[in-house]
Amino acid sequence: MPGSHMAVFAISLPRFRQRYAYIKSHLAVRFTGGFEIVGVDGAEIGQNAVANHRLSPGQIGCALSHLEIYRLIGERNLPCALIVEDDAILPRNICQVLNYLIPYCSAEGVVQLYNWGGGGEYSGQMVVRVPGNMVLCYPMRATDLGGTSTYVIGCAAAKGILAANYPVQVTADNWEFFFKRGAVKTARILHPSPVSVKPFETTLFHKNSQDTHLRKVIFISARALFFPILPIRRTLQIRNRRRLIELCDRPSEMALSQ
């Protein structure tokens, strides 16, 4: 199996044992050339690292984990890198996909490999056909990019987001915030998304060990109520990602040349 010519980083915390063990073993199979796992615990960071205290410890930790990877990208002067969160299921040919995408990766932008964002309409200008019946195209706006489960980011964009979001002001996937501040200047999505996700329980709103008993009761009750429908929700997300998209003649605000 050919390896990837791109650096690979995963985000996970050892204390979430199931997720950490899963992504470590999953990436070991997918990337024979190696990868790094980075994780920042939002419940254990100093006040100076956060500007928006309305965010949960999980959201803060997630944002700081992405920012730490951006710091490494800039420090090592990597042209681009793949970032994977610990619920991602990568295709068997992920190395082939990444190597094909390298010529289309801008230093100032991102390429989204897991897109559940809005808009079924994308720009039909400068569309690239990718092996595996996929297309690489521009979303009409930054809000169509979706989450941060799996994406490629260029060095300049990584440095830009690091400067714009430290101390942490917004969540890791607030692409509109980053685009408006010039941190990210371009973005494409790969459709249909080659990546799917495991139905793990979210850790974004995870509380620390000092929770009150009442909060724990509420959390356990909510989990019992909603956890059975999570696999259904994920299935619907996957179907939504694989829906037919409409390519329009209008230029995208995310195209670098615009």
C-alpha positions as CSV (number, residue, x, y, z in Angstrom):
1,M,0.0,0.0,0.0
2,P,1.6,3.3,-1.1
3,G,2.2,5.9,1.6
4,S,1.2,9.5,1.7
5,H,3.6,12.4,1.0
6,M,1.7,14.6,3.5
7,A,2.2,15.0,7.3
8,V,-0.7,13.5,9.3
9,F,-1.9,14.7,12.7
10,A,-4.8,13.3,14.8
11,I,-6.6,14.9,17.7
12,S,-7.4,12.8,20.7
13,L,-7.0,12.6,24.5
14,P,-5.7,9.4,26.2
15,R,-8.4,9.9,29.0
16,F,-11.1,9.2,26.4
17,R,-9.8,5.6,26.1
18,Q,-12.1,4.2,23.5
19,R,-11.7,7.1,21.1
20,Y,-7.9,7.3,21.6
21,A,-7.4,3.5,21.1
22,Y,-9.6,3.6,18.0
23,I,-7.9,6.4,16.2
24,K,-4.4,5.2,17.0
25,S,-5.1,1.7,15.6
26,H,-7.1,3.1,12.6
27,L,-4.3,5.4,11.5
28,A,-1.6,2.8,12.1
29,V,-3.4,0.7,9.4
30,R,-4.0,3.6,7.0
31,F,-0.6,5.4,7.3
32,T,2.5,3.1,7.4
33,G,4.7,6.2,7.2
34,G,3.5,7.4,10.6
35,F,1.4,10.1,12.2
36,E,1.2,12.2,15.4
37,I,-1.5,12.4,18.0
38,V,-2.1,15.8,19.6
39,G,-4.5,16.6,22.4
40,V,-5.1,19.6,24.7
41,D,-7.4,19.1,27.7
42,G,-9.7,22.2,27.9
43,A,-10.3,21.5,31.6
44,E,-6.7,21.9,32.4
45,I,-5.6,25.1,30.7
46,G,-4.8,28.5,32.0
47,Q,-7.2,31.5,31.7
48,N,-4.8,33.3,29.4
49,A,-5.4,30.8,26.7
50,V,-9.1,31.6,26.4
51,A,-10.8,34.8,25.4
52,N,-14.4,33.5,25.2
53,H,-15.3,31.8,28.4
54,R,-18.8,30.9,27.2
55,L,-17.2,28.0,25.3
56,S,-17.3,24.6,27.1
57,P,-14.0,23.0,28.2
58,G,-14.4,20.5,25.4
59,Q,-14.8,23.2,22.8
60,I,-11.8,25.0,24.2
61,G,-9.7,21.9,24.2
62,C,-10.7,21.0,20.7
63,A,-9.8,24.5,19.4
64,L,-6.5,24.5,21.3
65,S,-5.6,21.0,19.9
66,H,-6.1,22.3,16.4
67,L,-4.1,25.4,17.2
68,E,-1.3,23.3,18.6
69,I,-1.1,21.4,15.3
70,Y,-1.1,24.7,13.4
71,R,1.9,25.7,15.5
72,L,3.7,22.5,14.6
73,I,2.9,23.0,10.9
74,G,4.4,26.5,11.0
75,E,7.3,25.6,13.2
76,R,8.3,22.7,10.8
77,N,7.4,24.8,7.7
78,L,5.2,22.0,6.4
79,P,3.6,23.0,3.1
80,C,0.3,21.3,4.2
81,A,-1.0,18.6,6.6
82,L,-3.9,16.3,7.1
83,I,-5.8,16.8,10.4
84,V,-8.1,14.0,11.6
85,E,-10.3,14.1,14.7
86,D,-10.7,10.8,16.6
87,D,-14.1,9.8,15.3
88,A,-13.1,9.7,11.6
89,I,-13.3,6.7,9.4
90,L,-10.8,7.1,6.6
91,P,-11.1,5.2,3.3
92,R,-8.6,2.5,2.6
93,N,-7.1,4.5,-0.3
94,I,-6.7,7.7,1.8
95,C,-3.0,7.9,0.9
96,Q,-3.8,7.8,-2.8
97,V,-6.5,10.5,-2.3
98,L,-4.1,12.8,-0.5
99,N,-1.3,12.4,-3.0
100,Y,-3.8,13.3,-5.8
101,L,-4.9,16.4,-3.8
102,I,-1.5,17.8,-3.1
103,P,-1.2,19.9,-6.3
104,Y,-4.6,21.5,-5.5
105,C,-3.8,22.4,-1.9
106,S,-3.2,26.1,-1.4
107,A,-0.9,27.4,1.3
108,E,-3.6,29.8,2.2
109,G,-6.5,27.4,2.3
110,V,-8.2,24.2,3.3
111,V,-9.6,21.2,1.6
112,Q,-12.5,19.6,3.4
113,L,-12.7,15.8,3.2
114,Y,-15.7,15.5,5.5
115,N,-18.4,17.9,4.6
116,W,-21.8,18.0,6.3
117,G,-22.2,21.8,5.9
118,G,-25.1,23.6,4.3
119,G,-25.7,24.4,0.7
120,G,-26.4,21.9,-1.9
121,E,-25.1,24.5,-4.4
122,Y,-21.4,24.8,-5.2
123,S,-19.5,26.8,-7.8
124,G,-19.1,25.0,-11.1
125,Q,-16.0,27.1,-11.9
126,M,-12.7,25.3,-11.7
127,V,-14.1,21.9,-10.7
128,V,-11.5,19.1,-10.6
129,R,-12.5,15.5,-11.2
130,V,-10.9,13.2,-8.7
131,P,-10.5,9.4,-9.1
132,G,-13.2,7.5,-7.3
133,N,-16.1,9.5,-8.8
134,M,-15.5,12.5,-6.7
135,V,-15.2,16.2,-7.5
136,L,-13.1,19.0,-5.9
137,C,-15.1,22.2,-5.9
138,Y,-15.5,25.5,-4.2
139,P,-18.4,26.0,-1.7
140,M,-20.3,29.3,-2.3
141,R,-19.4,30.6,1.2
142,A,-17.4,29.8,4.2
143,T,-20.4,28.7,6.2
144,D,-20.8,25.7,3.8
145,L,-17.6,24.1,4.9
146,G,-18.9,22.1,7.9
147,G,-16.8,20.6,10.7
148,T,-13.2,19.8,11.3
149,S,-13.4,16.0,11.4
150,T,-10.9,15.6,8.5
151,Y,-9.3,18.3,6.4
152,V,-6.1,19.4,4.8
153,I,-4.7,22.8,5.7
154,G,-1.9,24.8,4.1
155,C,0.9,26.4,6.1
156,A,-0.2,30.1,5.7
157,A,-3.8,29.2,6.7
158,A,-2.5,27.4,9.7
159,K,-0.4,30.4,10.8
160,G,-3.3,32.7,10.1
161,I,-5.8,30.8,12.3
162,L,-3.3,30.5,15.0
163,A,-2.9,34.3,15.0
164,A,-6.6,34.9,14.8
165,N,-7.9,32.5,17.4
166,Y,-5.3,32.5,20.2
167,P,-6.4,33.2,22.9
168,V,-9.4,31.1,21.9
169,Q,-12.4,33.2,20.7
170,V,-14.4,30.7,18.6
171,T,-14.7,27.0,18.0
172,A,-12.3,25.2,15.8
173,D,-14.8,24.9,12.9
174,N,-15.8,28.6,12.7
175,W,-14.6,29.0,9.1
176,E,-16.6,32.2,8.6
177,F,-14.7,33.8,11.4
178,F,-11.4,32.8,10.0
179,F,-12.3,33.8,6.5
180,K,-13.5,37.2,7.5
181,R,-10.3,37.9,9.3
182,G,-8.2,36.8,6.3
183,A,-6.7,33.8,8.1
184,V,-8.1,31.4,5.5
185,K,-8.4,32.8,2.0
186,T,-9.6,29.8,0.0
187,A,-11.3,26.5,0.6
188,R,-12.5,23.5,-1.4
189,I,-14.6,20.4,-0.6
190,L,-14.2,16.9,-1.9
191,H,-17.6,15.5,-2.8
192,P,-19.0,12.9,-2.0
193,S,-17.1,13.0,1.3
194,P,-14.7,10.0,1.3
195,V,-14.7,10.1,5.1
196,S,-17.4,8.9,7.5
197,V,-17.5,9.0,11.3
198,K,-17.9,6.7,14.2
199,P,-21.0,7.2,16.4
200,F,-19.0,8.1,19.5
201,E,-20.6,10.2,22.2
202,T,-19.4,13.8,21.8
203,T,-16.7,15.1,24.1
204,L,-17.3,18.8,23.3
205,F,-19.5,19.4,26.3
206,H,-17.6,17.0,28.6
207,K,-17.3,18.2,32.2
208,N,-14.4,17.9,34.6
209,S,-14.2,15.8,37.7
210,Q,-15.6,18.7,39.9
211,D,-19.1,18.4,38.4
212,T,-22.0,18.5,40.8
213,H,-24.1,15.4,41.4
214,L,-27.1,17.2,39.8
215,R,-25.1,17.8,36.5
216,K,-24.1,14.2,36.4
217,V,-27.7,13.0,36.8
218,I,-28.8,15.4,34.0
219,F,-26.0,14.2,31.8
220,I,-26.7,10.5,32.4
221,S,-30.5,11.0,31.8
222,A,-29.8,12.9,28.6
223,R,-27.4,10.2,27.4
224,A,-30.1,7.6,28.0
225,L,-32.6,9.6,26.1
226,F,-30.5,10.6,23.1
227,F,-27.7,8.0,22.7
228,P,-30.0,5.4,20.9
229,I,-30.7,7.9,18.1
230,L,-27.1,9.0,17.5
231,P,-26.4,6.2,15.0
232,I,-29.5,7.2,13.1
233,R,-28.4,10.8,13.1
234,R,-25.0,9.8,11.8
235,T,-26.5,7.7,9.1
236,L,-28.6,10.7,8.0
237,Q,-25.5,12.9,7.9
238,I,-23.7,10.3,5.7
239,R,-26.7,10.2,3.3
240,N,-26.8,14.0,3.3
241,R,-23.0,14.2,2.4
242,R,-23.6,11.8,-0.5
243,R,-26.6,13.7,-2.0
244,L,-26.4,15.1,-5.4
245,I,-25.0,18.6,-5.4
246,E,-25.8,21.4,-7.8
247,L,-23.0,23.2,-9.6
248,C,-23.9,26.8,-10.5
249,D,-22.3,29.3,-12.8
250,R,-21.6,31.9,-10.2
251,P,-18.1,32.3,-8.7
252,S,-17.4,31.3,-5.1
253,E,-16.2,33.7,-2.5
254,M,-13.9,30.9,-1.4
255,A,-12.0,30.8,-4.7
256,L,-8.5,32.2,-4.3
257,S,-8.6,34.1,-7.6
258,Q,-11.8,36.0,-6.7
